[in-house]
Amino acid sequence: MKKSLPGILCLLAMPCSILIFVKVQALSGDLLALLAAVLFYIAVIVVCALVFNKPDPRNVPMEHPIIKDGKDDEPKEGE
């Protein structure tokens, strides 16, 4: 459910953006209404990206306790 929630919120933002356009158009005019609707939609997308874009803890690379990245196996210059 958590993975589909950002998509649902973005889909719900579209009719809300149209409603904001209609309301602001009646009060202020076309250009300001268009600006308000677009900024609302962008704000919803940015909030969804900030809230739901967390790294998945299952995809964190595990570090093996014995096998390292190979940096310790290189011969030293003095040896």
Secondary structure, DSSP 8 states (H G I E B T S, - for coil): -TTTHHHHHHHHHHHHHHHHHHHHHHHT-HHHHHHHHHHHHHHHHHHHHHHH----GGGS----SS---SSTTS--TT-
